[in-house]
Amino acid sequence: MKTIHALPVILLLFASCGTEHPEEKHPEEQHSVPADVIKPKAAIVWTGLYSETLPCADCPGILTQLELRADSTFVLREKYLERDSVPNGRMGQWRTKGMKLFLNGKAEWTMGPKGLERLDIHGGPIDTPLPNTIHRVKTFGSGPMLLTGAYVYYADSHSFKPCGSAYAIPVAMDVAGEKGAGLELERTYHKKVKSPPAPLYVQVTATMRVGPAMEGDGQDEYIHIDKLEKVLVKQECP
């Protein structure tokens, strides 16, 4: 009888069982290292209220208050302290291009790290060590201001279109045509304007207020005439 040497066979079996072959992964199952993700910059929020007292050459300062509204309109008030009894007002449309803010088509401010920085008359940066930034604030007063624009009284309707603005604003009917400055403005219009609804260019002290809409149940913004300052000699916006 032949002797069968089984040990080598058993060793080979154990060797084959103990050897593990790496599992092949399909390309779609392999993990790739993600490329650097470039996060987009947060959009600049322009709307809101900005205020600060800026330097003045011959007065303690210029109280500057700017309101940028969501409907792309703005109200700017500038009061020379210890000189003006009421601020000079401007109204109109605002837009942006890059970091610059345009008021009635002119680049006047740029968005800086701490607020809106005033630009020079050419739309360039102002190199100055003096304060030049108006900062975002939660609220400020909305009292009377000087406005220059076109007043029209026609078909029992009073309106005022500030210079630079594309829109006319209704004049509050509870003042205009009844008493005080509103009545004076209406009478001046009848005296000066021969062909209504031609405009009469005037400077007024006025206050912006909100009241019931002339149509519907909502509310509208009105101009309350506090004082007729003057009728412009040259009948056009400066």
BELFEN-V709404 format. One record per residue. N is the residue number from 1. PHI is phi in degrees with one decimal (NA if undefined). PSI is psi in whole degrees, 0 to 359 (none if undefined). D_FIRST is the distance of its C-alpha to the first C-alpha in whole Angstrom. Layout:
[[N;PHI;PSI;D_FIRST] [N;PHI;PSI;D_FIRST]]
This chain:
[[1;NA;136;0] [2;-85.5;141;4] [3;-88.4;127;7] [4;-94.7;120;9] [5;-86.1;100;13] [6;-88.5;343;15] [7;-62.4;314;18] [8;-59.7;323;20] [9;-65.6;317;20] [10;-64.2;319;21] [11;-63.0;321;24] [12;-65.4;322;25] [13;-64.5;316;25] [14;-63.3;322;28] [15;-65.2;318;29] [16;-69.0;326;30] [17;-72.0;327;31] [18;-82.2;349;34] [19;-89.3;120;35] [20;-103.5;133;39] [21;-93.3;132;40] [22;-60.5;139;44] [23;-73.6;129;46] [24;-79.4;132;48] [25;-103.4;139;52] [26;-71.6;153;54] [27;-53.7;323;57] [28;-73.0;346;59] [29;-93.1;349;57] [30;-81.1;142;58] [31;-87.3;130;60] [32;-103.6;153;63] [33;-79.6;121;66] [34;-66.7;143;69] [35;-72.1;161;72] [36;-59.8;129;75] [37;-92.1;123;77] [38;-90.3;112;81] [39;-79.2;131;83] [40;-67.5;147;86] [41;-68.5;146;89] [42;-66.2;141;91] [43;-66.1;142;94] [44;-75.1;131;97] [45;-94.2;111;99] [46;-91.9;324;103] [47;-62.0;149;105] [48;138.3;192;107] [49;-110.6;138;109] [50;-131.8;141;110] [51;-154.8;147;113] [52;-176.6;157;114] [53;-94.7;114;117] [54;-96.9;159;117] [55;-61.3;149;119] [56;-134.2;139;123] [57;-68.9;325;125] [58;-132.0;29;128] [59;-153.5;167;127] [60;-62.4;339;125] [61;160.5;168;122] [62;-114.8;109;121] [63;-71.8;114;120] [64;-113.9;122;117] [65;-129.0;123;116] [66;-124.4;128;113] [67;-113.6;117;112] [68;-102.6;115;109] [69;-94.6;158;109] [70;-67.7;340;106] [71;-89.0;17;108] [72;69.2;23;109] [73;-108.1;160;112] [74;-138.8;159;113] [75;-131.8;123;116] [76;-117.7;128;117] [77;-120.7;131;120] [78;-131.6;119;121] [79;-120.3;121;124] [80;-80.3;111;126] [81;-63.8;142;126] [82;63.1;17;130] [83;-132.8;310;131] [84;-92.7;138;130] [85;-82.1;329;131] [86;-134.3;153;128] [87;-73.4;155;125] [88;-80.5;131;125] [89;-110.9;150;123] [90;-137.0;143;121] [91;-134.9;158;119] [92;162.2;212;117] [93;-113.3;144;113] [94;-121.6;153;110] [95;-150.9;168;107] [96;-127.6;154;105] [97;-144.0;111;103] [98;65.1;236;100] [99;-98.5;4;101] [100;-97.3;146;105] [101;-110.6;126;107] [102;-106.0;129;110] [103;-111.4;119;113] [104;51.8;41;115] [105;87.5;357;114] [106;-113.3;133;114] [107;-72.6;115;111] [108;-122.2;339;113] [109;-141.3;159;110] [110;-134.7;147;106] [111;-78.4;119;103] [112;-109.1;184;102] [113;-67.5;337;100] [114;-117.7;359;103] [115;153.8;203;105] [116;-90.6;126;107] [117;-103.2;131;108] [118;-68.8;142;112] [119;-101.9;165;112] [120;-79.3;182;115] [121;-65.9;343;117] [122;-97.8;4;115] [123;82.8;16;112] [124;-104.1;168;110] [125;-68.5;151;109] [126;-101.6;120;112] [127;-89.0;97;112] [128;-148.6;144;113] [129;-82.5;352;112] [130;-80.5;158;114] [131;-57.7;135;113] [132;-142.5;19;112] [133;-125.6;134;110] [134;-100.1;135;110] [135;-103.6;153;108] [136;-67.6;133;106] [137;-129.9;164;108] [138;-80.7;326;108] [139;-160.7;159;112] [140;-155.9;165;115] [141;-66.7;160;118] [142;-130.2;54;120] [143;-78.1;194;123] [144;-67.5;156;126] [145;-151.2;159;126] [146;-81.0;128;128] [147;-130.5;142;127] [148;-115.3;134;128] [149;-179.9;193;128] [150;-105.4;121;129] [151;-101.6;139;131] [152;-135.0;133;132] [153;-122.2;117;134] [154;-155.1;133;134] [155;52.8;48;134] [156;60.5;25;134] [157;-123.8;132;131] [158;-110.2;134;130] [159;-144.0;156;128] [160;-137.7;126;127] [161;-112.0;105;125] [162;-61.3;144;124] [163;-57.7;132;124] [164;95.3;341;121] [165;-88.5;149;119] [166;-89.8;354;119] [167;-127.0;143;119] [168;-89.3;146;123] [169;-113.0;133;123] [170;-64.9;142;125] [171;-89.0;135;128] [172;-57.6;124;128] [173;-72.5;342;130] [174;-77.4;355;131] [175;-118.2;306;133] [176;-63.8;133;134] [177;80.6;2;137] [178;-120.0;315;138] [179;-163.8;168;139] [180;59.7;218;139] [181;-64.4;326;137] [182;-64.2;317;135] [183;-68.4;321;139] [184;-61.9;320;140] [185;-66.4;319;137] [186;-64.5;316;138] [187;-65.3;322;142] [188;-64.0;322;141] [189;-62.9;313;139] [190;-61.6;327;142] [191;-75.6;323;144] [192;-92.5;328;142] [193;-101.6;122;140] [194;-94.0;341;142] [195;-131.8;77;139] [196;-60.4;147;137] [197;-93.6;42;134] [198;-61.4;144;134] [199;-79.3;154;133] [200;-115.7;118;135] [201;-86.6;122;133] [202;-138.2;166;134] [203;-115.2;130;132] [204;-132.5;156;132] [205;-95.1;124;130] [206;-142.3;159;128] [207;-126.9;135;125] [208;-86.5;128;122] [209;-139.9;163;121] [210;-110.2;136;119] [211;-147.5;179;121] [212;-59.0;139;121] [213;-66.7;149;120] [214;-68.4;334;123] [215;-131.1;136;121] [216;84.0;188;118] [217;-102.2;2;117] [218;-81.6;200;115] [219;-128.2;149;117] [220;-125.2;163;118] [221;-95.2;136;119] [222;-125.1;157;123] [223;-102.4;124;125] [224;-97.9;121;128] [225;-82.0;117;131] [226;-92.7;327;132] [227;-162.4;136;135] [228;-85.7;112;136] [229;-79.5;310;136] [230;-168.9;158;138] [231;-95.4;129;138] [232;-65.8;135;136] [233;-64.0;312;139] [234;-92.4;112;137] [235;-77.6;73;135] [236;-166.4;166;132] [237;-70.0;139;129] [238;-61.1;none;129]]
